[in-house]
Amino acid sequence: MIPLKLALVHRGHWYRNEARIDGQFAYPVPGLEWTHHNVERSFDLDIRTLGDVDAVWWDDGKYSEVRFTPEKGARKTPIVFWALYPTLADHIRQSRISMLRNQVDAVLMDHDNPDFWPGMMGRRMAYSVNERYYRDRGLNRDVDVGFYNVWGHNPLRPAFDAWLEDLCKRHGWRYWSNKGQFIGTQYAQLLARTKVVVHLNRTPDTRPPRIFDCAACGTALLSNPMPKLPGEHWTPWWHYGEFVYPRDHYEENVPDHAPLTDADCGEVIEGLEWLLDKGTWMAIAQNAKEYVLACHTWERRAWELRGILLDLFPALRDKVGEGYLYQ
């Protein structure tokens, strides 16, 4: 099998270069080879300077003025963009569409619907876990309840954190929160130390990567409902615990939410009591771990990516001698 050679274009953050905590390209796999190429928020990139590559993978991120040359339609090497969070707000999706329409040849989407991207050649390609980074590390599970996230643009999260900390004190559960601060590589270790991670979805349509990462760490997740997505089967009370309310929303430049009460969060109380007091968190965590390691690792997703690229770009089929698969 001849591997496809990819150039990864992304911002120069540690989680893109070294750890690849989004899963894709986390470790070597058959059928794909790649090199890293860091860019700034604004860039003008001639892809012919990236070396002998079959395709360019462009990671999602914060960008402003962007230009690739040769232009779309005048180049031999296709460019694909991986869209991770366009569901946070419609203006985010529209800004991505505006930025990409004349720049890339295809968009691969973690959990968005390709029908919402008119004029773009889109495919779904879900997040994959880096199970060598997110794993059960054999640590003491000394945290009963964890709330690990950033608070920017989600006004309910600070109030929920305060309520959740008070609830845990009253129940005698050990609680840990990062208080909305970025914690870098500590996050993976915290997941491996925690029995139950509680999560507020940023929007009802946003499926969080957190459910993959918790599962790989052997950690139970208690969360708002997972959106229904093709190729993913997250079953409430089998793979994760579920509560409908409270429910957050993504909104910029708004004040924090008013304090929460037990009446606001009754479903969360019931879920935690079932998971912790009845000891069912381990079974939930094990079910999720088996599912993720069977279906959603980078090793498995890499075969999917290779197939998508060969399907979308016929010239690549001839190059690697697999055109007969698509006749």
C-alpha positions in Angstrom: 0.0 0.0 0.0 1.4 3.4 -1.0 0.8 6.0 1.7 -0.8 9.3 1.0 1.5 12.2 2.0 -0.2 15.1 3.7 0.9 18.5 4.8 -0.7 19.6 8.1 -1.3 23.4 8.2 -2.2 24.8 11.6 -1.4 27.4 14.2 1.7 26.8 16.2 0.0 25.6 19.4 1.4 22.7 21.4 -1.8 20.8 21.1 -1.5 20.9 17.3 2.3 20.1 17.0 3.1 17.7 19.7 0.2 16.2 21.5 -2.4 16.4 18.7 -5.1 16.2 21.4 -7.8 16.3 18.8 -6.8 12.8 17.9 -6.2 13.1 14.1 -2.5 12.6 13.3 -1.7 11.7 16.9 0.6 8.8 16.1 1.9 6.9 13.0 -0.6 4.8 11.1 -0.5 2.7 7.9 -1.6 4.5 4.7 -0.8 8.1 5.7 2.3 10.1 6.2 2.5 13.8 7.2 4.5 16.8 8.0 3.6 19.9 10.2 3.6 23.4 8.9 2.8 26.3 11.4 1.1 29.4 10.2 0.1 32.7 11.8 -3.5 34.0 12.3 -3.1 35.7 8.9 -1.0 34.0 6.2 -0.3 33.8 2.5 0.9 30.3 1.7 2.2 28.8 -1.5 1.5 25.1 -1.1 4.2 24.3 -3.6 6.7 25.1 -0.8 5.3 22.3 1.4 7.2 19.6 -0.4 6.0 16.5 -2.3 2.6 16.1 -0.8 -0.7 14.6 -2.1 -3.1 16.8 -0.1 -3.1 19.6 2.4 -5.0 19.2 5.7 -5.9 22.6 7.3 -6.8 22.5 11.0 -9.7 24.6 12.3 -8.6 27.6 14.4 -8.8 31.4 14.7 -7.7 33.0 11.4 -8.3 36.3 9.7 -6.7 37.1 6.3 -5.8 33.9 4.6 -4.7 33.1 1.1 -3.4 29.9 -0.6 -1.6 29.7 -3.9 -2.0 28.4 -6.5 -5.6 29.3 -6.4 -8.5 26.8 -6.2 -9.0 25.3 -9.7 -5.4 26.1 -10.7 -3.6 23.7 -8.4 -3.0 19.9 -8.5 -2.8 19.4 -4.8 -6.2 19.5 -3.0 -6.8 21.4 0.3 -9.2 20.1 2.9 -10.3 22.0 6.0 -11.3 20.3 9.2 -14.2 22.1 10.8 -14.4 21.4 14.5 -16.8 24.0 16.1 -19.0 25.7 13.4 -22.1 24.8 15.4 -21.3 27.2 18.3 -23.1 30.1 16.5 -24.4 30.8 13.0 -22.0 33.7 12.5 -19.1 31.4 13.2 -20.3 28.9 10.5 -20.9 31.8 8.1 -17.5 33.2 8.7 -15.9 29.8 8.0 -17.9 29.5 4.8 -16.9 32.9 3.6 -13.2 32.2 4.4 -13.2 28.8 2.8 -15.4 29.1 -0.3 -12.6 30.2 -2.6 -9.7 28.6 -0.8 -10.3 24.9 -0.2 -11.5 22.0 -2.2 -13.4 20.2 0.5 -14.5 20.6 4.1 -14.5 17.7 6.6 -16.8 18.2 9.6 -16.6 16.8 13.0 -20.3 17.1 13.8 -21.9 19.7 11.6 -24.3 18.9 8.8 -22.8 19.3 5.3 -26.2 20.6 4.0 -25.6 23.8 6.0 -22.5 24.6 3.8 -24.0 25.5 0.4 -21.6 25.4 -2.5 -19.0 23.4 -0.5 -17.9 19.8 -1.1 -18.4 18.6 2.5 -18.2 15.2 4.3 -18.5 14.3 7.9 -15.4 13.0 9.6 -15.8 12.8 13.4 -13.3 13.6 16.1 -11.1 10.7 17.0 -9.6 10.1 20.4 -5.8 10.0 21.0 -6.1 6.9 23.2 -2.3 7.0 24.0 -2.8 10.5 25.6 -6.3 10.1 27.0 -6.1 6.8 28.9 -6.6 5.2 32.3 -3.2 5.9 33.8 -3.7 3.7 36.9 -4.1 6.8 39.1 -6.1 6.9 42.3 -9.6 8.1 41.5 -9.4 10.7 44.2 -11.9 13.1 42.6 -15.6 12.1 42.7 -17.0 15.0 40.6 -15.0 17.1 38.1 -16.1 20.2 36.1 -13.3 21.0 33.6 -13.9 23.6 30.9 -13.4 27.2 29.8 -16.1 29.7 30.6 -15.8 32.2 27.8 -19.1 32.9 26.0 -21.0 30.4 28.0 -22.7 32.4 30.8 -24.2 29.5 32.8 -20.9 27.7 33.5 -19.6 29.9 36.4 -23.0 29.7 38.2 -23.2 26.0 37.6 -19.6 25.5 39.0 -20.6 27.4 42.2 -23.8 25.3 42.6 -22.0 22.0 41.8 -19.2 22.7 44.3 -21.8 23.4 47.1 -23.8 20.3 46.2 -20.7 18.1 46.5 -19.8 19.6 49.9 -23.3 18.8 51.1 -23.1 15.2 49.8 -19.5 14.5 50.9 -18.3 14.1 47.3 -14.8 15.3 46.5 -15.0 18.1 43.9 -12.5 19.6 41.5 -12.8 22.5 39.0 -10.4 24.4 36.9 -12.6 27.5 37.5 -12.7 28.2 33.8 -8.9 28.5 33.5 -6.8 26.8 30.8 -4.9 23.9 32.4 -3.0 22.4 29.4 -1.6 18.9 29.9 -3.1 18.7 33.4 -6.5 18.0 31.8 -5.7 14.5 30.7 -4.4 13.6 34.2 -7.5 15.1 35.8 -9.8 13.0 33.7 -7.8 9.9 34.8 -8.2 10.8 38.4 -12.0 11.6 38.3 -14.9 9.2 38.6 -17.6 11.5 37.0 -17.1 14.5 34.8 -20.1 16.8 34.6 -20.5 18.7 31.3 -22.7 21.5 30.0 -22.9 21.4 26.2 -22.0 24.8 24.7 -25.1 24.5 22.4 -27.6 21.8 21.9 -26.2 21.1 18.5 -22.6 20.8 19.6 -21.3 17.3 20.3 -18.3 17.8 22.6 -15.1 15.9 22.1 -15.1 15.5 25.9 -17.3 12.4 25.7 -14.5 10.6 23.6 -11.7 11.7 25.9 -13.6 10.8 29.1 -14.4 7.4 27.7 -10.8 6.6 26.8 -9.8 7.6 30.3 -12.3 5.2 31.9 -14.2 8.2 33.3 -18.0 8.5 33.4 -19.6 11.5 31.8 -22.8 13.2 33.0 -23.9 15.7 30.4 -26.6 17.4 28.3 -27.9 15.1 25.6 -25.5 14.2 22.7 -26.8 15.4 19.3 -27.9 12.5 17.1 -25.2 12.1 14.4 -24.7 9.5 11.7 -22.0 7.0 12.6 -22.2 7.8 16.4 -24.3 5.9 18.9 -24.1 7.5 22.3 -26.8 5.8 24.4 -27.9 7.6 27.6 -27.4 5.7 30.8 -25.3 3.1 28.9 -22.4 5.3 27.5 -23.1 8.4 29.6 -25.5 9.9 32.1 -27.9 12.5 30.7 -29.7 15.6 32.0 -31.7 18.1 30.0 -31.6 21.0 32.4 -29.8 23.2 33.2 -28.9 24.0 29.6 -26.3 26.6 28.5 -26.0 28.6 25.3 -23.1 30.2 23.4 -23.3 34.0 23.5 -20.6 36.6 23.3 -20.3 39.6 25.6 -23.1 38.8 28.1 -23.0 38.8 31.9 -22.8 35.6 33.9 -26.0 33.8 34.8 -27.7 34.3 38.1 -27.0 31.7 40.9 -28.6 28.3 40.5 -30.6 26.3 43.0 -31.2 22.6 43.6 -34.6 23.1 41.9 -32.8 24.3 38.7 -30.5 21.2 38.7 -32.7 18.4 40.0 -31.7 16.1 37.1 -28.0 16.6 37.8 -28.6 15.7 41.5 -30.4 12.5 40.5 -27.7 11.6 38.0 -24.8 12.0 40.4 -26.6 10.1 43.1 -27.2 7.2 40.7 -23.7 7.2 39.4 -21.8 7.7 42.7 -24.1 6.6 45.6 -25.2 3.5 43.7 -21.7 2.9 42.3 -22.8 2.7 38.7 -20.2 5.1 37.3 -17.8 2.3 36.7 -20.1 0.3 34.4 -21.0 3.5 32.4 -17.3 4.3 32.1 -16.5 0.8 30.9 -19.3 0.7 28.3 -18.1 4.0 26.9 -14.5 3.0 26.9 -15.2 -0.2 25.0 -17.2 1.7 22.4 -14.6 4.4 21.9 -11.7 2.1 21.6 -13.5 -0.1 19.2 -14.8 2.6 16.9 -13.3 6.0 17.5 -9.5 5.9 17.8 -7.2 7.7 15.4 -6.0 4.4 14.0 -9.6 3.6 12.9 -10.4 7.1 11.8 -7.2 7.2 9.6 -8.6 4.5 7.3 -11.8 6.6 7.0 -9.8 9.7 6.1 -7.8 7.9 3.5 -11.0 6.5 2.0 -12.6 10.0 1.9 -9.6 11.5 0.2 -9.5 8.8 -2.4 -13.2 9.1 -3.0 -13.2 12.9 -3.3 -10.1 13.3 -5.5 -9.8 10.7 -8.3 -6.2 11.7 -9.2 -5.1 10.4 -5.8 -6.6 7.0 -6.6 -4.3 6.6 -9.7 -1.3 7.8 -7.8 -1.6 5.1 -5.1 -2.9 2.5 -7.5 -6.3 2.0 -5.9 -8.5 3.4 -8.6 -10.0 -0.1 -9.2 -11.8 0.2 -5.8 -13.9 3.1 -7.2 -14.8 1.9 -10.6 
